[in-house]
Amino acid sequence: MFGKMVFVVLAGVACGLIACAGPDGKGEGDSCGSNDDCSSGLICQPITGHGEVCCPAPPDSSTKSSCQAESDGG
């Protein structure tokens, strides 16, 4: 009985640690604070009007509006 309880507790802790690790990174168009926040193939870039965003590294481009700089209308 005690062995089963220990196993259940350890399994719960392991599952909790895995869940806390989170996803591999934020997706294209998501806000970020550093390149480490972004999924593979994306970098954290300052985009005018959107702040820091995970977008493809140049020369690659994105169709996501948050990866496009807003024009100043002029």
N, C-alpha and C positions, 0 to 999 in steps of 0.2 A: 504494500500500500504506500509506504513512504517513498519507495523508488519511483512509483508512478507519479506522485506529487512533485518530486524533484524534476522529473522529465518534463512534466507539464509547465512548471515554472521556467525551466531553462528554455523550452521551446517558445514560450511567450516572450521572454527577454530577447531571444534571437530574432523573432519576428518583429518586435518593436525596433530593434536596431536597424534591421533592413529597411523598414518603413521610414525611419528617420533619415536615412541616407538620401532619399528623394530621387527625382529623375536625373538623367544624365546632364541636363542643362536646359536652359530656356530656349524656346523656339524662335524662329525668324519673326521679327517685329515686336518681340517682348522687350520690356525695359530691363536694363542690366546695370551693374556697377563696375564690372570688370570682365575681361575675356573668359575668366573661369566660370562665369555665370551662364555662358552661352553653350549651346550644343555644338558638336563637332561640325566644322565647316563654317561656323559663324564667328564673328568678332563683335565686341562691344564698341560701337562707334557713336560719336556725338552727331546727331542729326538735327539740323536747324528746325526748330518748332516742335521737336519730339523728345529732346533730351538724349540720354544714352540708350541705345537700342541694339539688340542682337540682329546683325545683318550680314549677308555674305561679304567677304573681303574683296576689294577691287582686284582685278577688273570685273569680277562677277557682279551682277546687278540683281535687284529684287523687284517684284511687282507689288509688294506690301507697301501700303501708303505710309506706314510708320518708318519705312526705310528710305523714303523720299523726302528730301529737304523741302520745306514749305517756301514758296516764293514770297517776296515782300510786296508783290503786286505791281512792281515797277519794272 
